[in-house]
Amino acid sequence: MDVIYGLIPGMLVLGLAAVAVLFWATRTGQYDDLDGDGRRILMDEDEEAVDPRRAPPMDAEPDPNLVARDPTESRRE
C-alpha cells in the first residue's frame, strides 16, 4: 500500500510532462504539414511541381491514358 503513495505522484508528473510536450509540439508547428514528408518521398526531383488544385487549361489535349474507353471494344474481336 505504501507503493501507491509513490506511484500516484509519479504518474501525475509523467502526465503533466506529456501534456507539456503536446503543447510544445503544437506551438512549434510540428503538426502543420502531416502529408508533406510522405508525398515528398514519392516525388521525383526531376519533375516540376504540379498543383493538383489547378485545372488544366481548356485548350489542352486530353491525356490518352485517362480517356474513357468503350467497354464493349475489348469484346469485339
C-alpha positions in Angstrom: 0.0 0.0 0.0 2.9 2.3 0.6 4.0 1.9 -3.1 0.8 3.7 -4.2 1.9 6.9 -2.5 5.0 6.9 -4.8 3.1 5.8 -7.9 0.4 8.5 -7.9 2.7 11.5 -7.8 4.9 9.8 -10.4 2.0 9.3 -12.8 0.9 12.9 -12.3 4.4 14.1 -13.2 4.5 11.9 -16.3 1.0 13.0 -17.3 1.9 16.7 -16.9 5.1 16.1 -18.9 3.2 14.5 -21.7 0.7 17.4 -21.8 3.7 19.9 -21.8 5.3 18.1 -24.8 1.9 18.1 -26.6 1.6 21.9 -26.2 5.2 22.4 -27.2 4.7 20.4 -30.4 1.6 22.3 -31.4 3.2 25.7 -30.7 6.3 25.0 -32.7 4.3 23.8 -35.7 5.1 20.0 -35.6 1.6 19.2 -36.8 1.3 21.8 -39.6 2.1 19.6 -42.6 1.3 16.0 -41.9 1.2 14.8 -45.5 4.2 16.8 -46.9 7.0 14.5 -46.0 5.2 11.4 -47.2 4.5 12.9 -50.5 8.0 14.4 -50.9 9.4 10.9 -50.6 7.4 9.7 -53.6 8.0 12.7 -55.8 10.9 12.7 -58.3 13.3 15.6 -58.1 13.4 16.0 -61.9 9.7 16.5 -62.3 8.4 20.0 -61.8 5.8 20.5 -59.1 2.2 20.4 -60.2 -0.5 22.0 -58.1 -3.3 19.4 -58.0 -5.9 22.1 -57.2 -5.4 23.8 -60.6 -7.4 22.5 -63.5 -5.6 22.0 -66.8 -6.2 24.7 -69.5 -9.3 24.4 -71.5 -7.3 24.1 -74.8 -5.1 21.3 -73.5 -5.0 18.0 -75.3 -6.7 15.2 -73.3 -4.4 12.6 -71.8 -4.9 9.4 -73.8 -4.3 7.3 -70.7 -7.2 9.0 -68.9 -9.8 8.9 -71.8 -12.7 6.6 -71.1 -12.9 3.7 -73.4 -15.9 1.9 -74.7 -16.2 -1.3 -72.5 -17.5 -3.3 -75.5 -14.4 -2.6 -77.6 -12.4 -5.4 -75.9 -15.2 -7.9 -76.7 -15.2 -7.1 -80.4 -12.7 -9.4 -81.9 
